[in-house]
Amino acid sequence: MVLTSVQPGYLAAAAHITHVAHVFALTIFILILVWVLHFRGGAARLHSDDANLIFNVHPLVMSLGFILIIGEAIMAYKIVPADKMLQKFVHLLLHLIALGLGILGIYAAFKYHNAATLPDMVSLHSWLGMLTICLFGLQVTIKLKILICAVKFMNGIDGEGGDVAQWVFGFVNFWFPGASPAMRGLLVPVHKSAGLVVFLMTVCTAETGLVQMDAAPGAESRVINFTGLFMLLFAFAVSVSVALPKVF
């Protein structure tokens, strides 16, 4: 079943705002590259004697993974021209990629602090960042657990009794369109809201990180400011795409 054949009004409403979001995402990535390559001393490298080059890994992979890719994962249901099941798998795959990049970004931050002899976990940015990645990791782990248990169930593999039954029940209600409308009506909005909250937390965390970069007034500070502005615009576009009705 092709999405365009069953939800034309939905696509008409969602497509325009997702196109705008893509422009914002590309702009953010370009600005981050300009900042890292031109103002921060060159290409990001984890294994470097220069602490600044180690640091450069952090904003690069965190902006790519925890803002842009998570945003694209949220919009997967709007932009992937396929049936619902494939959209769900794309959504989960993008979340896994984002989590991997997020872990790399956190590692780079701690390694930079160690190289520059700076204390860890003392700023609001670090507190928000750790809370956000823990919540996101929990969210992705639950999704994977549901998927693994469902695969075992469908292949007749015995699992952990009631625990497996609970996860399979959740899997069926989230992933299969034939689930009870009442149950889906209860659970799906909670799932969407939780995902959007975590995404907005990543944007807030990024903004506090940009504020910490105390650049002197000039070209670098303008790049940082525009990056923060476009992150807010991207978050707004993603949020609006989620809020759009299926028929508009």
C-alpha positions as CSV (number, residue, x, y, z in Angstrom):
1,M,0.0,0.0,0.0
2,V,1.5,3.3,-1.1
3,L,1.0,6.2,1.2
4,T,0.3,8.7,-1.6
5,S,-2.7,6.6,-2.7
6,V,-4.4,6.5,0.7
7,Q,-3.6,9.8,2.3
8,P,-3.3,12.6,-0.3
9,G,-4.6,15.3,2.0
10,Y,-2.2,14.2,4.7
11,L,0.7,14.4,2.3
12,A,-0.4,17.8,1.1
13,A,-0.4,19.1,4.6
14,A,2.8,17.4,5.8
15,A,5.0,17.5,2.8
16,H,5.5,21.3,2.7
17,I,6.5,21.7,6.3
18,T,8.9,18.7,6.1
19,H,10.5,20.2,3.0
20,V,11.1,23.4,5.0
21,A,12.5,21.3,7.9
22,H,15.0,19.6,5.5
23,V,16.2,23.1,4.4
24,F,16.7,24.0,8.1
25,A,18.5,20.7,8.8
26,L,20.9,21.2,5.8
27,T,21.6,24.8,7.0
28,I,22.4,23.6,10.5
29,F,24.8,21.0,9.2
30,I,26.6,23.5,7.0
31,L,26.9,26.0,9.8
32,I,28.3,23.4,12.1
33,L,30.9,22.4,9.5
34,V,31.9,26.0,8.9
35,W,32.2,26.6,12.6
36,V,34.3,23.4,13.2
37,L,36.5,23.6,10.1
38,H,37.0,27.4,9.9
39,F,36.8,28.7,13.5
40,R,37.7,25.7,15.7
41,G,41.0,24.6,14.2
42,G,40.1,21.9,11.6
43,A,38.7,18.5,11.2
44,A,37.3,16.7,14.3
45,R,39.6,13.9,15.5
46,L,39.1,11.7,18.6
47,H,42.8,10.6,18.6
48,S,44.6,13.9,18.5
49,D,47.0,15.7,20.8
50,D,45.1,18.9,20.3
51,A,42.2,19.0,22.8
52,N,40.2,21.4,20.5
53,L,40.2,18.8,17.7
54,I,38.9,16.2,20.1
55,F,36.2,18.7,21.2
56,N,35.2,19.2,17.6
57,V,33.8,15.7,17.5
58,H,31.2,16.6,20.1
59,P,29.2,19.3,18.3
60,L,29.6,17.6,15.0
61,V,28.2,14.2,15.9
62,M,25.7,15.5,18.5
63,S,24.1,18.0,16.0
64,L,24.0,15.4,13.3
65,G,22.8,12.5,15.5
66,F,20.7,14.0,18.3
67,I,19.1,16.9,16.4
68,L,19.1,16.2,12.7
69,I,18.7,12.4,12.6
70,I,16.2,12.3,15.5
71,G,14.2,15.0,13.7
72,E,14.2,13.0,10.5
73,A,13.2,9.9,12.5
74,I,10.2,11.8,13.9
75,M,9.2,12.9,10.4
76,A,9.7,9.4,8.9
77,Y,6.0,8.8,8.9
78,K,5.6,11.9,6.7
79,I,8.6,11.5,4.3
80,V,9.0,7.8,3.6
81,P,6.7,6.9,0.7
82,A,5.9,3.4,1.8
83,D,3.5,1.5,4.0
84,K,3.3,2.0,7.7
85,M,5.4,-1.0,8.7
86,L,8.4,0.2,6.6
87,Q,8.0,3.7,8.0
88,K,8.2,2.2,11.5
89,F,11.4,0.3,10.7
90,V,13.0,3.4,9.2
91,H,12.0,5.3,12.3
92,L,13.7,2.7,14.6
93,L,16.8,2.5,12.4
94,L,17.3,6.3,12.5
95,H,16.9,6.2,16.3
96,L,19.6,3.5,16.5
97,I,22.0,5.6,14.4
98,A,21.2,8.7,16.5
99,L,21.9,6.8,19.7
100,G,25.3,5.5,18.4
101,L,26.3,9.1,17.4
102,G,25.1,10.4,20.8
103,I,27.2,7.9,22.7
104,L,30.2,8.9,20.5
105,G,29.5,12.6,21.2
106,I,29.3,12.0,25.0
107,Y,32.6,10.1,24.9
108,A,34.3,12.9,22.9
109,A,33.1,15.4,25.5
110,F,34.6,13.4,28.4
111,K,37.8,12.8,26.5
112,Y,38.1,16.5,25.8
113,H,37.6,17.4,29.4
114,N,40.3,14.9,30.4
115,A,42.7,16.3,27.8
116,A,42.1,19.9,28.8
117,T,42.0,19.0,32.5
118,L,38.5,20.4,32.9
119,P,35.9,19.1,35.5
120,D,33.1,16.9,34.3
121,M,29.3,17.3,34.7
122,V,29.4,20.8,36.2
123,S,27.3,22.8,33.7
124,L,23.6,22.9,32.9
125,H,24.5,21.7,29.4
126,S,26.2,18.6,30.7
127,W,23.3,17.8,33.1
128,L,20.7,18.2,30.4
129,G,22.8,16.3,27.9
130,M,23.2,13.3,30.3
131,L,19.5,13.3,31.2
132,T,18.5,13.5,27.5
133,I,20.7,10.7,26.3
134,C,19.6,8.4,29.2
135,L,15.9,9.0,28.4
136,F,16.6,8.5,24.7
137,G,18.6,5.4,25.3
138,L,15.7,4.0,27.4
139,Q,13.2,4.8,24.7
140,V,15.3,3.0,22.0
141,T,15.9,0.0,24.3
142,I,12.2,-0.4,24.9
143,K,11.6,-0.3,21.2
144,L,14.3,-2.9,20.6
145,K,13.0,-5.1,23.4
146,I,9.5,-5.0,21.9
147,L,10.8,-5.9,18.4
148,I,13.0,-8.8,19.7
149,C,10.2,-10.3,21.7
150,A,7.8,-10.0,18.9
151,V,10.2,-11.8,16.5
152,K,10.6,-14.6,19.0
153,F,6.8,-14.8,19.5
154,M,6.2,-15.0,15.7
155,N,8.8,-17.7,15.3
156,G,7.5,-19.8,18.2
157,I,10.5,-19.3,20.5
158,D,9.8,-19.5,24.2
159,G,10.9,-16.4,26.1
160,E,10.5,-15.1,29.6
161,G,6.9,-15.9,30.2
162,G,4.7,-13.0,31.2
163,D,7.5,-10.5,30.4
164,V,7.5,-11.6,26.8
165,A,3.7,-11.5,26.6
166,Q,3.7,-8.0,27.8
167,W,6.3,-6.8,25.3
168,V,4.6,-8.6,22.5
169,F,1.3,-7.1,23.5
170,G,2.9,-3.7,23.3
171,F,4.5,-4.5,19.9
172,V,1.1,-5.6,18.5
173,N,-0.6,-2.5,19.6
174,F,2.1,-0.1,18.3
175,W,3.2,-1.9,15.1
176,F,0.2,-3.7,13.7
177,P,-2.7,-1.7,12.2
178,G,-5.2,-4.3,13.2
179,A,-4.8,-3.6,17.0
180,S,-7.7,-2.3,19.1
181,P,-8.5,1.3,18.0
182,A,-9.2,2.1,21.7
183,M,-5.8,0.8,22.8
184,R,-4.0,2.5,19.9
185,G,-5.8,5.7,20.7
186,L,-4.5,5.6,24.2
187,L,-0.9,4.5,23.6
188,V,0.1,6.1,20.3
189,P,-0.3,9.7,21.5
190,V,1.8,8.9,24.6
191,H,4.5,7.4,22.4
192,K,4.5,10.5,20.0
193,S,4.5,12.9,22.9
194,A,7.4,11.2,24.7
195,G,9.5,11.1,21.5
196,L,8.8,14.8,20.8
197,V,9.7,15.8,24.4
198,V,13.1,14.0,24.2
199,F,13.7,15.7,20.8
200,L,12.9,19.1,22.2
201,M,15.2,18.3,25.2
202,T,18.1,17.7,22.7
203,V,17.5,21.1,21.1
204,C,17.5,22.8,24.5
205,T,20.7,21.0,25.4
206,A,22.3,22.1,22.2
207,E,21.3,25.7,22.8
208,T,22.8,25.7,26.2
209,G,26.0,24.2,24.7
210,L,26.1,27.0,22.1
211,V,25.7,29.6,24.8
212,Q,28.7,28.1,26.6
213,M,30.9,28.9,23.6
214,D,32.0,32.3,24.6
215,A,33.2,33.6,21.2
216,A,34.2,37.3,20.9
217,P,31.8,39.4,18.9
218,G,32.5,38.8,15.2
219,A,32.1,36.2,12.5
220,E,32.3,33.2,14.8
221,S,29.7,34.5,17.2
222,R,27.4,35.2,14.3
223,V,27.8,31.6,13.0
224,I,27.0,30.3,16.5
225,N,24.0,32.5,16.8
226,F,22.6,31.5,13.4
227,T,23.2,27.9,14.3
228,G,21.1,28.2,17.4
229,L,18.4,30.1,15.5
230,F,18.1,27.5,12.8
231,M,18.0,24.7,15.4
232,L,14.9,26.4,16.9
233,L,13.4,26.7,13.5
234,F,14.1,23.1,12.8
235,A,12.5,22.1,16.1
236,F,9.5,24.2,15.3
237,A,9.1,22.6,11.8
238,V,9.4,19.1,13.2
239,S,6.9,19.8,15.9
240,V,4.4,21.3,13.5
241,S,4.7,18.3,11.2
242,V,3.8,16.0,14.1
243,A,0.9,18.2,15.1
244,L,-0.6,18.3,11.5
245,P,-3.8,16.3,11.1
246,K,-3.9,13.4,8.7
247,V,-6.3,15.3,6.5
248,F,-5.8,19.0,6.1
